[in-house]
């Protein structure tokens, strides 16, 4: 009942009226010369190393989201414990030394559809490059989207996208959920690229209202292209005015690489000068000698994206990330860029690592020994 009343209150406060100042979407290419300037601004050639590693060798950490709140840095990240995903949080004063909090902020699935999987991603973080990175509140709450699923195991299909919220004063506490999935591959409105399952989502406030709505969600999903029969992960868009009711963009997917089994995923958007930059990862590309890496694409309107063709931002090069180096989250703070990512070693252990734009030393954190 509490969640129902909360949802009705939000709808009443926000309304569902369409915006009248929608801007037309125009495909204006972004050149490689422009993207070279972006690359020079965001590159992080110095790998600092792991900043969070599991204490138990069987647990796997993944998908960092970093933001600033009340003068401290916070990171939400997800943990797979062999049965399913839960969501944790850590705090820091300097972006390098992180204290894991002994609480699952999202877990213990109390809904039938998400009883085994709850992988959360903090929403409404300031997307301005070098900006505040503040966690914005909406209707008196802060928000996260989450990947939810009924079945145990590693990302066992189908997976859906849910929404959770809490008070800005209660980040390190269990978050409440709004109820049913906000997007599901089982929806009648689900598009071909998401018919099998949905994965990570990232939500921010679109101050320019490109779609005529306040909030935009980028999410990756798996489906089979009916035109060529290729099954792969691709990235699409949805939008909302109230964080609860989401409409899929009709031109999805907006990022797709049509090779069988490849992944284009985990979009993280920031505004760098006049360009939107999507930091994302690709995996199993026939163009690379390694399995997963972080790169970026640029857009002027959030719909038409152009891939950077130069050096990858992060790729496997160290023992702790020798298998996969992927899933970006970047912060540019006081002249230094921090590129957080999921590092996976050859034993399959997963932790959170960071690379930086300046040589500031190396972490002493290591994965626990695994026989």
C-alpha positions as CSV (number, residue, x, y, z in Angstrom):
1,X,0.0,0.0,0.0
2,X,2.8,2.4,0.9
3,X,4.4,1.9,-2.6
4,X,1.1,2.4,-4.3
5,X,0.3,5.6,-2.5
6,X,3.8,6.9,-3.2
7,X,3.4,6.1,-6.9
8,X,0.0,7.9,-7.1
9,X,1.4,10.9,-5.3
10,X,4.2,11.2,-7.8
11,X,1.8,11.0,-10.7
12,X,-0.5,13.6,-9.2
13,X,2.4,16.0,-8.5
14,X,4.1,15.6,-11.9
15,X,1.2,15.0,-14.3
16,X,1.5,13.2,-17.5
17,X,1.1,16.1,-20.0
18,X,3.3,16.1,-23.0
19,X,5.8,18.9,-23.3
20,X,5.3,21.5,-26.0
21,X,8.9,22.6,-26.5
22,X,10.3,19.4,-28.0
23,X,13.3,20.1,-30.2
24,X,13.6,18.4,-33.6
25,X,16.2,15.7,-33.8
26,X,18.8,16.3,-36.6
27,X,21.5,13.9,-37.7
28,X,24.6,16.2,-37.6
29,X,27.7,14.1,-37.8
30,X,30.5,14.4,-35.2
31,X,33.9,14.2,-36.8
32,X,36.8,12.2,-35.7
33,X,38.7,15.5,-35.3
34,X,36.1,16.6,-32.7
35,X,36.3,13.2,-31.0
36,X,40.1,13.5,-30.9
37,X,39.6,16.5,-28.6
38,X,37.2,14.5,-26.5
39,X,39.7,11.7,-26.2
40,X,42.5,14.1,-25.1
41,X,40.1,15.4,-22.4
42,X,39.0,12.0,-21.1
43,X,41.9,9.6,-21.5
44,X,43.3,7.9,-18.4
45,X,46.6,6.2,-19.4
46,X,47.7,5.4,-15.8
47,X,46.1,2.4,-14.2
48,X,46.0,2.8,-10.4
49,X,44.6,-0.6,-9.8
50,X,41.8,-2.2,-7.7
51,X,40.0,0.1,-5.3
52,X,37.4,-2.5,-4.2
53,X,37.9,-6.3,-4.2
54,X,35.7,-9.1,-2.8
55,X,36.7,-10.5,0.5
56,X,35.3,-13.9,-0.5
57,X,37.1,-15.2,-3.6
58,X,33.8,-16.5,-5.0
59,X,32.0,-13.1,-4.9
60,X,32.1,-10.9,-8.0
61,X,31.8,-7.1,-8.0
62,X,30.6,-5.1,-11.0
63,X,29.1,-1.9,-12.5
64,X,30.3,1.1,-10.5
65,X,28.3,4.3,-10.4
66,X,30.1,7.2,-8.6
67,X,28.5,10.4,-7.3
68,X,29.0,13.1,-4.7
69,X,26.6,13.7,-1.9
70,X,26.9,16.0,1.2
71,X,30.6,16.5,0.7
72,X,31.6,12.8,0.2
73,X,32.0,10.4,-2.7
74,X,29.7,7.4,-2.9
75,X,29.9,4.4,-5.2
76,X,27.0,2.0,-5.8
77,X,28.1,-1.3,-7.2
78,X,26.7,-4.8,-7.6
79,X,27.8,-8.1,-6.1
80,X,27.1,-11.6,-7.5
81,X,27.3,-14.2,-4.7
82,X,26.8,-17.3,-6.7
83,X,23.0,-17.2,-6.4
84,X,22.1,-13.7,-7.8
85,X,22.8,-10.0,-7.7
86,X,22.6,-7.6,-4.7
87,X,23.5,-3.9,-4.5
88,X,26.1,-2.4,-2.2
89,X,27.5,1.0,-1.5
90,X,31.0,2.4,-0.6
91,X,32.2,5.8,0.5
92,X,35.4,7.8,-0.1
93,X,37.0,11.2,0.6
94,X,39.5,11.1,-2.3
95,X,38.1,8.8,-5.0
96,X,41.0,6.3,-4.4
97,X,40.4,4.9,-1.0
98,X,37.0,3.3,-0.5
99,X,35.2,2.0,2.5
100,X,32.7,-0.7,1.8
101,X,29.5,-0.3,3.9
102,X,28.2,-3.4,5.6
103,X,24.7,-3.2,4.1
104,X,22.8,-4.4,1.1
105,X,21.0,-1.3,-0.1
106,X,19.0,-3.4,-2.5
107,X,18.6,-7.1,-2.0
108,X,16.5,-9.8,-0.5
109,X,14.0,-9.7,-3.3
110,X,10.6,-9.1,-1.8
111,X,8.7,-9.1,-5.1
112,X,8.0,-12.2,-7.1
113,X,9.6,-10.9,-10.3
114,X,12.9,-9.8,-8.7
115,X,13.2,-12.4,-5.9
116,X,16.7,-13.6,-7.0
117,X,18.3,-10.6,-8.7
118,X,18.5,-6.9,-7.7
119,X,21.4,-5.1,-9.4
120,X,21.1,-1.3,-8.8
121,X,22.5,1.8,-10.6
122,X,22.2,5.2,-8.9
123,X,20.1,7.6,-11.1
124,X,20.0,11.3,-11.7
125,X,23.7,12.1,-11.3
126,X,24.8,15.4,-12.8
127,X,26.2,14.6,-16.2
128,X,28.2,17.8,-16.8
129,X,31.9,16.9,-17.4
130,X,33.8,18.4,-14.5
131,X,30.5,19.3,-12.8
132,X,29.2,18.6,-9.4
133,X,28.5,14.8,-9.9
134,X,25.7,15.4,-7.4
135,X,22.9,12.9,-6.9
136,X,19.8,14.9,-7.8
137,X,16.6,14.3,-5.8
138,X,13.2,14.2,-7.4
139,X,9.9,14.6,-5.4
140,X,12.0,14.5,-2.2
141,X,13.7,11.2,-3.0
142,X,16.9,9.9,-4.7
143,X,16.5,7.1,-7.2
144,X,18.1,4.1,-8.7
145,X,17.1,1.8,-11.5
146,X,17.9,-1.9,-11.1
147,X,18.1,-5.1,-13.0
148,X,15.7,-7.6,-11.5
149,X,15.0,-11.3,-12.1
150,X,13.1,-14.2,-10.7
151,X,15.6,-17.0,-11.3
152,X,18.9,-17.7,-9.6
153,X,22.2,-17.9,-11.4
154,X,24.3,-15.5,-13.4
155,X,22.0,-13.1,-15.2
156,X,19.4,-15.9,-15.8
157,X,16.8,-14.7,-18.3
158,X,14.5,-13.0,-18.4
159,X,15.7,-9.8,-16.6
160,X,13.6,-6.7,-16.2
161,X,14.2,-3.0,-15.2
162,X,12.8,-1.8,-11.9
163,X,12.9,1.4,-9.9
164,X,13.9,2.1,-6.2
165,X,14.1,5.2,-4.1
166,X,15.1,6.5,-0.7
167,X,15.4,9.7,1.3
168,X,18.6,11.8,0.5
169,X,19.5,11.3,4.2
170,X,19.3,7.5,4.1
171,X,21.7,6.4,1.3
172,X,23.3,3.7,3.5
173,X,20.1,1.8,4.3
174,X,17.8,-0.5,2.3
175,X,16.1,1.4,-0.5
176,X,12.4,0.9,-1.2
177,X,11.0,-0.4,-4.5
178,X,8.2,1.1,-6.5
179,X,6.6,-2.3,-7.5
180,X,6.3,-3.8,-10.9
181,X,9.0,-3.5,-13.6
182,X,9.1,-0.2,-15.4
183,X,10.5,-1.9,-18.5
184,X,10.3,-5.6,-19.3
185,X,11.1,-7.8,-22.3
186,X,7.6,-9.3,-21.7
187,X,5.9,-5.9,-22.3
188,X,3.6,-5.7,-25.3
189,X,5.5,-2.6,-26.3
190,X,8.9,-4.3,-26.1
191,X,11.0,-3.9,-29.2
192,X,12.8,-6.5,-31.2
193,X,16.3,-5.7,-29.7
194,X,15.0,-6.4,-26.1
195,X,12.7,-9.3,-26.6
196,X,14.9,-11.8,-24.7
197,X,16.3,-9.8,-21.7
198,X,17.3,-6.4,-20.5
199,X,20.4,-5.4,-18.6
200,X,22.0,-2.2,-17.1
201,X,20.1,1.1,-17.3
202,X,21.3,4.7,-16.7
203,X,18.9,7.5,-16.0
204,X,19.6,11.3,-16.1
205,X,17.6,14.5,-16.3
206,X,17.5,15.8,-19.9
207,X,17.6,19.6,-19.4
208,X,17.3,20.2,-23.1
209,X,14.3,17.9,-23.4
210,X,15.3,16.3,-26.7
211,X,12.3,14.0,-26.5
212,X,9.9,16.4,-24.9
213,X,10.3,14.7,-21.5
214,X,12.3,15.3,-18.3
215,X,14.1,12.0,-17.9
216,X,16.0,9.8,-20.3
217,X,17.1,6.2,-19.8
218,X,19.8,4.4,-21.8
219,X,19.7,0.6,-21.4
220,X,21.2,-2.4,-23.1
221,X,19.3,-5.5,-24.0
222,X,19.6,-8.7,-25.9
223,X,17.5,-9.6,-28.9
224,X,17.7,-11.1,-32.4
225,X,17.6,-8.7,-35.4
226,X,14.7,-9.8,-37.6
227,X,16.4,-8.4,-40.7
228,X,19.6,-10.5,-40.4
229,X,19.0,-13.0,-37.7
230,X,21.9,-11.8,-35.6
231,X,21.6,-12.0,-31.8
232,X,23.6,-9.4,-29.9
233,X,23.4,-6.8,-27.1
234,X,22.5,-3.3,-28.2
235,X,21.7,0.0,-26.5
236,X,18.3,1.7,-26.6
237,X,16.5,4.7,-25.1
238,X,13.3,5.3,-23.0
239,X,12.0,8.5,-21.6
240,X,9.7,9.6,-18.8
241,X,8.2,12.6,-16.9
242,X,7.8,11.0,-13.5
243,X,10.5,8.2,-13.2
244,X,7.7,5.6,-13.0
245,X,6.1,5.5,-16.5
246,X,8.6,5.0,-19.4
247,X,8.1,5.1,-23.1
248,X,10.5,3.4,-25.5
249,X,12.1,5.5,-28.2
250,X,10.7,4.4,-31.6
251,X,14.1,4.4,-33.3
252,X,15.7,1.9,-31.0
253,X,18.4,0.6,-30.8
254,X,20.6,3.7,-31.1
255,X,23.9,1.9,-30.7
256,X,24.4,-1.5,-32.4
257,X,27.3,-3.5,-33.8
258,X,25.9,-6.2,-35.9
259,X,28.2,-9.1,-35.2
260,X,26.8,-12.3,-33.8
261,X,27.2,-12.5,-30.0
262,X,28.8,-9.1,-29.6
263,X,28.0,-6.7,-26.7
264,X,27.5,-2.9,-26.9
265,X,26.5,-2.1,-23.3
266,X,26.4,-0.1,-20.1
267,X,26.1,3.4,-21.5
268,X,27.2,6.2,-19.2
269,X,26.4,9.7,-20.6
270,X,28.3,12.9,-19.9
271,X,28.1,16.3,-21.5
272,X,31.6,17.4,-22.6
273,X,31.5,20.9,-23.9
274,X,28.8,20.8,-26.6
275,X,28.8,17.1,-27.2
276,X,27.1,14.2,-25.5
277,X,29.6,11.5,-24.8
278,X,28.6,7.9,-24.3
279,X,31.2,5.9,-22.4
280,X,30.3,2.3,-23.0
281,X,32.0,-1.1,-23.4
282,X,32.2,-3.5,-26.3
283,X,32.9,-7.2,-26.0
284,X,33.8,-10.1,-28.3
285,X,34.4,-7.7,-31.2
286,X,36.3,-9.4,-34.1
287,X,38.2,-6.2,-34.5
288,X,40.1,-6.5,-31.2
289,X,42.6,-9.1,-29.8
290,X,41.1,-8.8,-26.3
291,X,37.6,-9.7,-25.2
292,X,36.2,-6.6,-23.6
293,X,37.2,-2.9,-23.5
294,X,35.9,0.6,-22.9
295,X,35.4,3.1,-25.6
296,X,33.1,6.0,-26.4
297,X,30.8,7.5,-28.9
298,X,29.6,11.1,-29.4
299,X,26.3,12.7,-30.3
300,X,24.7,16.1,-30.6
301,X,21.1,15.0,-29.9
302,X,21.3,11.8,-27.8
303,X,20.0,9.7,-30.8
304,X,22.6,9.8,-33.6
305,X,25.9,8.3,-32.2
306,X,29.3,8.3,-33.8
307,X,32.0,5.9,-32.6
308,X,35.5,7.0,-31.8
309,X,37.8,5.2,-34.1
310,X,41.1,5.8,-32.2
311,X,42.7,4.2,-29.2
312,X,40.5,2.4,-26.7
313,X,40.1,4.1,-23.3
314,X,40.6,1.0,-21.2
315,X,41.5,-2.6,-22.2
316,X,43.1,-5.6,-20.6
317,X,46.8,-5.0,-19.8
318,X,47.3,-6.0,-16.1
319,X,47.0,-9.3,-14.2
320,X,43.9,-8.0,-12.3
321,X,42.1,-7.1,-15.6
322,X,43.6,-9.6,-18.0
323,X,40.3,-11.2,-19.0
324,X,37.9,-8.2,-19.1
325,X,38.4,-4.4,-18.6
326,X,35.0,-2.9,-19.1
327,X,31.9,-1.0,-17.8
328,X,32.9,2.6,-17.5
329,X,32.2,5.3,-15.0
330,X,34.2,8.5,-15.3
331,X,34.6,11.5,-13.0
332,X,36.7,14.6,-13.8
333,X,37.4,16.3,-10.5
334,X,39.8,19.1,-9.6
335,X,41.8,18.6,-12.8
336,X,42.1,14.8,-12.6
337,X,40.1,12.2,-14.5
338,X,39.2,9.0,-12.7
339,X,38.0,6.1,-14.9
340,X,36.3,3.4,-12.8
341,X,35.7,0.1,-14.4
342,X,35.1,-3.6,-13.7
343,X,38.4,-5.6,-13.7
344,X,38.3,-9.3,-14.3
345,X,41.3,-11.5,-14.0
346,X,42.0,-14.8,-15.7
347,X,40.5,-16.7,-12.7
348,X,37.2,-14.9,-13.3
349,X,37.4,-12.8,-10.1
350,X,35.7,-9.4,-10.5
351,X,36.5,-6.1,-8.7
352,X,36.3,-2.4,-9.2
353,X,39.5,-0.7,-10.6
354,X,40.4,2.8,-11.5
355,X,42.7,4.5,-14.1
356,X,43.6,8.1,-13.9
357,X,44.8,11.0,-16.1
358,X,47.8,11.6,-13.9
359,X,50.4,9.2,-12.5
360,X,49.4,9.1,-8.8
361,X,50.8,5.8,-7.7
362,X,49.4,2.3,-7.4
363,X,46.8,0.5,-5.3
364,X,47.9,-2.2,-2.8
365,X,44.5,-4.0,-3.0
366,X,44.6,-7.4,-4.6
367,X,42.1,-10.2,-5.3
368,X,42.1,-12.9,-2.6
369,X,43.9,-16.0,-3.4
370,X,41.8,-18.6,-5.2
371,X,43.0,-22.2,-5.3
